[in-house]
Amino acid sequence: MENDFKDLAIKYTGPKFDAHTHVWDLKLAEEHLTYVEDFNIKKSLAILDEDIAQNLSPELKERFIFARFLRSKTLLKGNAKDSANMVQEYYNQGYPIIKFWFGPRWIDYVDEEFKKKAGKLRLSNPIFDPIYSKIEELGLIFLVHNSDPDTYYERVYQPESKYGTKKEHLDSFEEVLKKYPKMKILGAHFGAQPEHLDNLARWFDTYPNYYVDASSARWMAREFSQKREESITFFKKYSDRILWGTDLSFGSQRHIEIPEYYFTRYLTYQALLETKVKNLALPFPDPENDNKTVINGLDLPMDVLENIYWKTAEKFFHGL
């Protein structure tokens, strides 16, 4: 793997802002900072499942912006008002970002007693309005995972009668965008639309409060490499709405070699975004594509790289 990447002409040497990571273990998060230096990552958004940010030393806190995870299962067990109160509690604790994961897989994760209710629930359901209203009222950022790769819908989310279609899920979330124009929203994993850049462009043109992160190296490399020219055009036009991110998870990696887990993702992004490489094998498995994914570098201009790696995030998170 090192030989395949060592001679690539990496051109961006400025600071990077990783706008999507998960922290489950503070010790691993601290150790992670020793690895990011090689890739000039100066700041990271860390999504937390519990209130552990206060346990970090002051100098380490400066390296992170923290988000709290509002779990789907919690929403089902309680009611929207209780969840809105939880948003208020997170705000009182000093968290400026609320993360909501709403991939179709959540139907499989909730307890049996909630599956009937979960199956037909969509992000535009009025049950969530108190939560959105509270996020908007408090001026928080809403980080949302609202769908998954097209390959999941083709291979995993069957039958449609149980999981629904991707179009249904995207259309449902667009109703939220229409209803809450003042809510600052960050769509995880390119808004789940690296396969549908035309629709994402329409969203950008219609909803100025909507941004996306480019997290998930596997997903991004697979899709952008397949439509290189279209992707280049898109990045050039919308680099002020795109934040770079990795989706790396610190503390939940079991049976994964560290630091290889980190480096393979970082190197994938460098090859994808900064170089002209062609048909370079992805340095880790992609079972969703039968492990056939290759990287075709976009070789983005320096001003675009500066935006997506640093400037757009600095602007988006200004004041946090």
Buried (B, 14 or more C-beta within 10 A) or exposed (E): EEEBBEEBEEBBEEBBBBBBBBBBBBEBBBEBBEBBEEBEBBBBBBBBBEBBBEEBEEEBEEBBBBBBBBBBEEBBBEEBEEBBBBBBEBBEEEBBBBBBBBBBBBBEBBEEEBBEEBBEBBBBEEBBBBBBBBBBBBEBBBBBBBBBBBBBBEEBBEEEEEBBEBEBBBEBBBEBBEBBEEBBBBBBBBBBBBBBBEBBBEBBEEBEBBBBBBBBBBBBBBBBBBBBEEBBEBBBBBBBBBBBBBBBBBBEBEEEEEEEBBBBBBBBBBBBBBBEBEEBEBBBEBEBBEEEBBBBBBBBBEEBBBBBBBBBBEEBBEEE
